[in-house]
Amino acid sequence: MNRRSFHRSALAASGSLGLAAIQTVASGAQILGANERIRLGFIGVANRGGQLISAFQQSPTEMEIAAVCDVDSRTLEKTRSVLGEKTLAFRDFRTLLERNDIDAVVIATPDHWHAIQTIEACKSGKDVYVEKPLAITIHEGRKMVEAARKYGRIVQVGTHRRSAPHYIELAKAGGDELVGFVTLARSFRMSNMTPSGIGRCQTSAPPEELDWDMWLGPRPLRPYQENIAPYKFRWWELYSSQTGNWGVHYLDAIRWILGEESPESVCAMGGRFAVDDDRTVPDTMISTFQFKSGRLVTFTQGEACGNPMVATDASYRPLGELELRGTNGTLYVADRQVRIYPERGGQFAPREAKMQGREMPGTPLAEIERLHTLNFLQCIRSRELPTADVEIGHRSTLMSHMANISLAVKQRLEWDATNERFLNCDAANAMLHYEYRAPWKLEV
């Protein structure tokens, strides 16, 4: 059995075990009739939450939006006015979770809230669609997996490329089969935010409509600042990171196409070099992961420069979000297209092309998101594991956390994937989780 066959067999085995657990435990859940629409509650409806509402609304025969929840009353009422007065509205997610007439929840809150809300939803008997990154710590991610299995819940993570037809075909074929053994895979998020990025702001009283204490949740109490909420929290390490925000999408897709489970080591370098703002995350960062197979996978976050880092077409558009370099060719993958460029022999090798180039169409982003949300709804009925099951989401998300921790301790870190701990740095292991602010707890 070759490596890829072994990997697929292992995935099938783990998938069947997970499904068995779900079927066993889920007997206490509400049984939906064949023609009964799934009643959804949305927790967090600004920005990404609003986008997910639109995506789910593309499947009107499968679901109805029964409730919405947000810590910002203005955002909450605006969303409710669009959805209709029959839609229930809550400021506290715990009140929504107490409702027996809600079948599942969609969580699009800041990253530091995902674990608590997902676990509490599972405990209340509700299935969960949770946005990426899955969690803010590696420990949280594992506890989310445990909760999904313990309570027999469907938990889909918002790494929507897992439902994209062209990505599915690439994963079935396998990167090595497409372009020869892949030794280097690269991904990028480039956006020139110089000179002032998210800006500099003084602390102030929070807006009347915002429950700032609830927004902070398990994180330390601090004064409100305009360039934290609602969206700019992604540049503050206590609440998110750009490696988690963007990197998890691409690292997940690379891991999937190459059939890799977990890296053995990580080394990240970067810092705040050129953007003058209040951020606490780097404006420039390169994270390198090494796998047992010998592959190197990198994610580059460049927010002080924006030109493409991959090959471009005649109009200077990048050919892909991902670049997988094999011994026979290079695979460029994006939502809109896939291209394979043949390799030619280099030093001491014959110069002819090693394979034929080829192209295949991609899938529009709106369609990818429709398919991903539909997959979640279908799995609520079938009780099958979704395309981006929580275990998959955890294994991809922890890579971004590994990179952030490596940068923080300024060290190459060796990773024990079985026990989910670092082998060579106590300081890194101390960053696997943090102490929550009272009264919040992580209890499965």
Secondary structure, DSSP 4 states (H G I P E B T S, - for coil): --HHHHHHHHHHHHHHHHHHHHHHHGGGSPPPPTTPPEEEEEE--STHHHHHHHHHTT-TTTEEEEEEE-SBHHHHHHHHHHH-TTSEEESSHHHHHT-TT--EEEE-S-GGGHHHHHHHHHHTT-EEEEPSS--SSHHHHHHHHHHHHHTT--EEES-GGGG-HHHHHHHHH-HHHHHSSEEEEEEEEE---TTTTT----EEPPPTTB-HHHHHTTSPP--EETTTTTTGGGGSTTT--HIIIIIHHHHHHHHHHHT----SEEEEEEE--S--SS-SS-SEEEEEEE-TTS-EEEEEEESS--S-SS-B-TTS-BS-SEEEEESSEEEEE-SSEEEEEE-B--TTS--SBSS--EEEE---HHHHHHHHHHHHHHHHHH-PPPTTBHHHHHHHHHHHHHHHHHHHHTS-EEEETTTTEESS-HHHHTTS--PPPTT-----
